[in-house]
Amino acid sequence: MRTRLIDRRDFLKAAGAGFAAALAPSAWAAALETDAVFATAFVRRDGSYGAGILSEAGKLLYSVALPDRGHDVTFDPVSQRSVVFPRKPGTVAVVFDHTRRTEPLTIASNSGRHFYGHGVFSPDGALLYATENDFDNAAGMIGIYDAKGGFARVGEFPTHGVGPHELMLLDDGRTLAIANGGIETHPDFGKAKLNLATMQPSYVLVDRLSGDLLEKHQLPPDLNRLSIRHMDADGSGTIWFSCQYEGATADRPPLVGRAPRGKELELLEMPEKALNSLHNYIGAMAANREAGTMAVSSPAGNSYVVFDTTSGKVVSATDMTEVCGIAPDRDGFIATSGAGAIAPSRRAAVSEPGYVWDNHMLRIRPPA
């Protein structure tokens, strides 16, 4: 899921005077009034990198410097720490503590590995799981890190595919869903995609404790260039997935699907106008479980599209320049863009022209 729980008042109390002193008065007021905060990575216009916490009103409440460009953020409500993963082929992730009780620390990938931009904590906060590339063997791996022992790397297991991107922990607390994008890359060749003709994207379920493969599903052969990238779960617990297409630009394959446990993948039909607006590229997706909706964003198409999770039908499409970050916000979604815009669901959009907001955004909200 793209939402993690933390008590807002406890967050502010634990942060203490140091946190309050670091905020401008207007930002502190926003923190007191907000019902949720949002974690995201960014690039400043001066070229420096960071990650931060945004209020529902779009105010930057907290930031931490990063050594390289960030991608996604995962949050552990037990320790109240977040981990920012780098864009591939990054080799350094950064852990930061929202309460400022501990200093940020870095996690370096093993030799022969790089991060793929996403990770998730175990329910007790003891372990961190990260998608990684065993690039010399063109094999996807899940790296396991001891979150209570300085994030030392303590193991790994295969993703049973190539190019894993997002992973998420299912509601049973034990099963990991993994999106294998199917694209082979190697740091020696930069961002070159080395196997487009033979891509085999897949969606897999793996037992995080044993590493055993529980299910593996692949798209039809004629859709082998449809790279499965991002996921979220709807209110029923069904996993939705979204894709980026590596075929001809004139093609219009389906880009969004559902993966009911124990069943084959189901690709959803979309109205032509909405599908065209995504330009064969979905950069992020997020569920609003309470509202029964799922959103997908496309910075290439300058648009985000919202589905009804019961019917699978498109309910809205919104134009927004360079939109990518998306997260549930009350009965709708908050979106951010590479142009510095922040668009909450019930407030006027604001702009932070000094920032390029990165691909993903994570909602951290108080319990219902």
C-alpha positions in Angstrom: 0.0 0.0 0.0 1.0 3.6 -0.5 -0.3 4.7 3.0 1.3 4.1 6.4 0.0 5.0 9.8 1.5 7.3 12.4 -0.3 9.4 15.1 0.0 13.0 14.0 0.2 14.5 17.5 2.7 11.9 18.6 4.7 12.7 15.5 4.8 16.4 16.4 5.4 15.8 20.1 8.2 13.3 19.5 9.8 15.7 17.1 10.1 18.2 19.9 11.5 21.7 20.1 14.2 21.0 17.6 11.7 20.1 14.9 9.5 23.1 15.7 12.4 25.5 15.6 13.5 24.2 12.2 10.1 25.1 10.7 8.9 28.5 9.7 5.8 29.6 11.7 3.5 29.1 8.7 4.9 25.6 8.2 4.5 24.7 11.9 0.9 25.9 11.7 0.3 23.7 8.7 1.8 20.7 10.6 -0.6 21.3 13.5 -3.7 21.5 11.3 -2.9 18.7 8.8 -4.5 15.3 8.9 -1.7 13.7 6.9 1.8 14.2 5.8 3.4 13.0 2.6 7.0 11.8 2.0 8.6 12.4 -1.4 12.0 12.8 -3.1 13.0 15.9 -5.0 15.6 17.7 -7.0 16.3 21.3 -6.2 16.7 23.7 -9.2 20.4 24.2 -8.1 20.9 20.5 -8.9 21.1 19.2 -5.3 19.0 16.2 -4.2 16.8 15.6 -1.2 13.7 14.0 0.3 11.1 15.8 2.4 7.8 15.7 4.3 4.9 17.8 2.8 1.7 18.8 4.6 -1.7 18.4 3.0 -1.6 22.1 2.1 1.7 21.5 0.1 4.1 23.0 2.7 7.5 21.5 3.0 7.8 20.6 6.7 11.1 18.7 6.8 13.9 17.8 4.4 17.0 15.7 4.3 19.9 15.8 1.8 20.5 12.9 -0.5 23.8 12.0 -2.2 22.0 11.2 -5.5 18.5 11.4 -7.0 15.9 9.6 -5.0 12.9 7.6 -6.3 10.5 6.1 -3.8 10.2 6.3 0.0 9.1 3.6 2.4 8.1 4.3 6.0 8.3 2.1 9.2 5.6 3.2 11.7 7.3 1.2 14.5 10.6 3.2 14.5 9.1 6.3 12.6 11.9 6.1 10.1 11.8 6.4 6.4 14.1 5.0 3.7 14.6 6.8 0.4 15.7 4.5 -2.4 17.7 5.8 -5.3 16.8 5.7 -9.0 18.4 2.7 -10.7 21.3 2.1 -10.9 21.8 3.8 -7.6 23.8 2.1 -4.9 23.1 4.2 -1.8 19.7 4.4 0.1 19.2 6.9 2.9 17.5 6.3 6.2 16.1 9.3 8.1 14.2 9.7 11.3 11.1 12.0 11.2 11.5 12.7 14.9 15.2 13.6 14.6 16.2 11.3 17.4 18.9 9.8 15.2 21.0 11.1 12.4 20.4 10.0 8.8 22.4 7.0 7.8 23.2 5.4 4.5 22.7 1.8 3.2 25.2 0.7 0.5 24.2 -2.1 -1.9 26.4 -5.1 -2.1 29.1 -5.4 -4.8 27.5 -6.7 -8.0 24.1 -5.2 -7.0 22.3 -2.0 -7.4 18.9 -0.8 -6.0 15.8 -0.6 -8.2 14.1 2.2 -6.4 11.7 0.5 -4.1 11.5 -1.3 -0.7 9.3 -2.2 2.2 9.6 -3.0 5.9 8.4 -6.1 7.7 5.3 -5.5 9.9 7.5 -5.4 13.1 10.0 -3.0 11.5 12.8 -5.5 12.0 13.7 -6.1 8.4 13.8 -4.1 5.2 13.3 -5.7 1.8 14.6 -3.9 -1.3 14.4 -4.7 -5.1 17.9 -5.1 -6.5 19.7 -6.1 -9.7 22.3 -8.9 -9.8 23.5 -7.2 -13.0 26.2 -9.7 -14.0 23.7 -12.5 -14.0 20.7 -10.5 -15.2 18.7 -11.7 -12.3 16.3 -9.8 -10.0 17.0 -10.1 -6.3 15.4 -9.0 -3.0 18.0 -7.8 -0.6 17.2 -8.2 3.1 18.5 -5.7 5.7 18.5 -5.8 9.5 16.7 -2.5 10.4 17.5 -3.0 14.1 21.2 -3.7 13.4 22.3 -0.7 11.5 20.7 -1.9 8.3 23.4 -4.6 7.7 22.6 -6.8 4.7 21.6 -10.2 6.1 20.4 -12.1 3.1 18.7 -12.1 -0.3 16.4 -14.3 -2.4 15.5 -14.2 -6.2 12.5 -12.4 -7.6 12.2 -15.1 -10.3 12.4 -12.6 -13.0 14.4 -9.7 -14.5 14.3 -6.1 -13.6 12.2 -6.0 -10.5 10.8 -2.6 -9.7 8.1 -2.1 -7.0 7.3 -4.6 -4.3 4.7 -4.5 -1.6 3.8 -6.5 1.4 0.3 -8.1 1.3 -2.2 -7.8 4.2 -1.1 -11.2 5.5 2.2 -9.7 6.6 4.2 -12.5 5.0 3.6 -12.5 1.2 5.6 -10.1 -1.0 4.1 -9.1 -4.4 6.9 -8.1 -6.8 6.6 -6.5 -10.2 9.4 -7.9 -12.5 9.6 -5.3 -15.3 11.5 -7.8 -17.6 14.1 -5.3 -18.8 17.7 -6.3 -18.5 20.2 -3.4 -17.7 23.8 -3.3 -16.7 25.7 -0.3 -15.1 28.4 -0.7 -17.8 25.8 0.3 -20.4 24.1 3.1 -18.6 20.4 3.1 -19.1 20.4 1.0 -22.2 17.7 -1.7 -22.3 19.5 -4.9 -23.4 16.8 -7.4 -24.1 13.7 -5.6 -25.5 13.0 -8.4 -28.1 13.0 -11.1 -25.4 11.5 -9.3 -22.5 9.4 -11.4 -20.1 7.7 -9.2 -17.5 6.0 -11.0 -14.7 4.1 -10.6 -11.4 5.2 -12.9 -8.6 4.2 -13.7 -5.1 7.1 -14.8 -2.8 7.1 -15.8 0.9 9.4 -13.2 2.5 10.4 -15.6 5.3 11.4 -18.6 3.2 12.0 -16.9 -0.2 9.8 -19.6 -1.8 7.9 -18.7 -5.0 4.2 -18.9 -4.4 2.8 -17.7 -7.7 4.2 -16.4 -11.0 2.1 -14.8 -13.7 3.2 -13.5 -17.1 1.4 -11.4 -19.8 0.5 -13.0 -23.2 3.5 -13.3 -25.6 2.2 -10.5 -27.8 2.4 -8.1 -24.8 6.0 -9.1 -23.8 7.1 -5.5 -24.1 4.6 -4.3 -21.6 6.8 -3.8 -18.5 5.0 -4.3 -15.2 6.3 -1.6 -12.9 4.1 -0.4 -10.1 1.4 -1.8 -7.8 -1.1 -1.0 -5.0 -3.9 -2.8 -3.3 -7.5 -1.7 -3.4 -10.0 -1.9 -0.4 -10.6 -5.6 -1.1 -6.9 -6.4 -0.9 -6.7 -7.1 -4.7 -3.4 -6.0 -6.2 -3.6 -3.6 -9.2 -0.5 -3.1 -11.4 0.5 -0.6 -14.0 2.9 -0.7 -17.0 5.3 1.1 -19.3 5.3 0.0 -22.9 8.6 -0.6 -24.7 7.1 -1.2 -28.2 6.0 1.0 -31.1 4.8 4.4 -30.1 1.8 4.1 -32.3 0.6 1.0 -30.3 -2.0 1.4 -27.6 -1.8 -1.6 -25.3 -3.7 -1.7 -22.0 -1.6 -0.3 -19.2 -3.5 -1.1 -16.1 -4.5 -4.5 -14.7 -5.6 -6.5 -11.6 -3.9 -9.5 -10.1 -6.5 -11.4 -8.0 -4.6 -14.0 -5.9 -4.7 -17.5 -7.4 -6.0 -16.2 -10.8 -4.6 -15.0 -14.0 -3.7 -11.3 -14.6 -6.6 -9.2 -15.8 -5.9 -6.2 -18.1 -8.5 -3.5 -18.0 -10.0 -1.7 -21.0 -9.8 2.1 -21.0 -11.6 4.7 -23.1 -9.4 5.7 -26.1 -9.0 9.3 -24.9 -7.9 8.3 -21.4 -5.5 5.7 -22.7 -4.0 8.1 -25.2 -3.4 10.6 -22.4 -1.0 8.2 -20.7 1.4 8.0 -23.7 2.2 4.3 -23.0 3.9 5.3 -19.8 2.6 5.1 -16.2 5.1 6.5 -13.7 3.2 5.8 -10.4 0.0 4.5 -9.0 -1.9 4.8 -5.7 -5.1 3.6 -4.1 -7.6 5.5 -2.1 -9.1 2.5 -0.2 -11.7 4.6 1.6 -13.0 6.2 -1.6 -12.8 3.0 -3.6 -10.5 4.5 -6.3 -7.1 3.9 -7.9 -5.1 6.6 -9.7 -2.3 6.2 -12.2 -0.1 9.1 -13.4 1.9 9.8 -16.6 4.6 12.5 -16.7 5.0 11.6 -20.4 1.3 12.3 -21.0 0.9 15.2 -18.5 -2.2 13.4 -17.1 -3.5 11.3 -14.3 -6.4 8.9 -14.5 -8.7 7.6 -11.7 -10.5 4.2 -11.8 -13.3 2.9 -9.7 -11.9 -0.2 -8.1 -15.2 -2.1 -8.0 -16.1 -1.8 -11.7 -12.7 -1.2 -13.1 -14.0 1.7 -15.1 -12.3 5.1 -15.6 -14.1 7.8 -13.6 -11.9 10.8 -14.3 -8.8 12.1 -16.2 -7.0 15.2 -15.2 -4.4 17.2 -17.1 -1.3 18.2 -15.1 2.1 19.1 -16.6 4.8 16.5 -15.7 2.6 14.9 -13.1 4.0 11.7 -11.5 3.8 11.7 -7.6 0.3 10.6 -6.5 -1.1 9.6 -3.1 -4.5 9.3 -1.5 -5.8 12.5 0.0 -9.2 12.5 1.9 -11.7 11.4 -0.8 -9.4 12.0 -3.7 -5.7 12.3 -4.5 -2.8 14.7 -4.1 -0.5 15.0 -7.0 3.0 16.5 -7.5 4.9 17.3 -10.7 8.3 17.9 -12.2 7.3 21.5 -12.7 7.1 22.1 -8.9 3.3 21.9 -8.6 1.5 20.3 -5.6 -2.2 19.7 -6.2 -4.2 18.5 -3.1 -7.7 17.1 -3.6 -9.6 19.8 -1.7 -7.3 22.8 -1.8 -6.0 25.1 -4.5 -2.8 23.9 -6.2 0.4 25.5 -5.0 3.8 25.8 -6.7 7.3 25.4 -5.3 9.3 26.6 -8.4 12.6 25.7 -6.7 11.8 22.0 -6.6 11.3 19.2 -9.1 9.2 16.6 -7.2 10.2 13.1 -8.0 8.2 10.1 -9.2 6.6 8.9 -6.0 4.8 10.1 -2.9 3.8 8.2 0.2 0.9 9.3 2.5 1.6 9.0 6.2 -1.7 9.5 8.1 -3.0 9.1 11.6 -5.1 6.0 12.4 -8.8 6.3 11.6 
